[in-house]
């Protein structure tokens, strides 16, 4: 499972340190448990970075929250769509 989680994590951040669309990544070939674990890790990393950035950016946490809401909106749209075609 550890290997699968590492693969899912690496796929999420891409090969060139560019985040792939979370929506596409969530329906990738990775097991759901890996997707869930990586989602929790990336949320924790992002939250920690946003809190640390408060020293120089008063809106860091607010901006991170906005991004999280966008991701949740996209995932909600995905699960409400016809997943049989994916």
JOZI-V403701 format. One record per residue. N is the residue number from 1. RES is the residue in one small letter. SS is DSSP state (helix for helix, strand for strand, loop for the rest). PSI is psi in radians with two decimals (NA if undefined). NEAR is the number of other C-alpha atoms within 8 Angstrom. Layout:
BEGIN
n: (N;N)
res: (RES;RES)
ss: (SS;SS)
psi: (PSI;PSI)
near: (NEAR;NEAR)
END
This chain:
BEGIN
n: (1;2;3;4;5;6;7;8;9;10;11;12;13;14;15;16;17;18;19;20;21;22;23;24;25;26;27;28;29;30;31;32;33;34;35;36;37;38;39;40;41;42;43;44;45;46;47;48;49;50;51;52;53;54;55;56;57;58;59;60;61;62;63;64;65;66;67;68;69;70;71;72;73;74;75;76;77;78;79;80;81;82;83;84;85;86)
res: (x;x;x;x;x;x;x;x;x;x;x;x;x;x;x;x;x;x;x;x;x;x;x;x;x;x;x;x;x;x;x;x;x;x;x;x;x;x;x;x;x;x;x;x;x;x;x;x;x;x;x;x;x;x;x;x;x;x;x;x;x;x;x;x;x;x;x;x;x;x;x;x;x;x;x;x;x;x;x;x;x;x;x;x;x;x)
ss: (loop;helix;helix;helix;helix;helix;helix;helix;helix;helix;helix;helix;helix;loop;loop;loop;loop;loop;loop;loop;loop;helix;helix;helix;helix;helix;loop;loop;loop;loop;loop;helix;helix;helix;helix;helix;helix;helix;helix;helix;helix;helix;helix;helix;helix;helix;helix;helix;helix;helix;helix;helix;helix;helix;helix;loop;loop;loop;loop;helix;helix;helix;helix;helix;helix;helix;helix;helix;helix;helix;helix;helix;helix;helix;helix;helix;helix;helix;helix;helix;loop;loop;helix;helix;helix;loop)
psi: (-0.65;-0.70;-0.72;-0.65;-0.73;-0.73;-0.77;-0.70;-0.82;-0.66;-0.60;-0.74;-0.09;3.00;-0.33;0.58;0.49;2.25;2.34;2.89;2.22;-0.62;-0.80;-0.70;-0.67;-0.43;0.31;-3.05;0.00;2.56;2.60;-0.64;-0.65;-0.76;-0.77;-0.80;-0.78;-0.65;-0.73;-0.70;-0.80;-0.59;-0.79;-0.79;-0.82;-0.70;-0.76;-0.75;-0.73;-0.73;-0.75;-0.56;-0.17;-0.45;-0.54;-0.27;1.83;-0.28;0.23;-0.81;-0.71;-0.73;-0.69;-0.73;-0.73;-0.76;-0.72;-0.72;-0.68;-0.79;-0.76;-0.67;-0.75;-0.71;-0.63;-0.76;-0.72;-0.84;-0.32;-0.14;3.08;1.73;-0.16;-0.47;-0.16;NA)
near: (5;5;6;10;12;8;8;12;9;9;10;11;11;10;7;5;6;7;8;10;7;10;10;8;10;7;8;6;4;9;7;6;6;12;12;8;9;11;8;8;8;8;8;8;8;9;10;8;8;11;9;7;10;11;6;5;7;8;7;11;11;7;8;11;8;8;8;8;8;8;10;8;8;9;10;8;8;9;8;6;6;7;7;4;4;5)
END
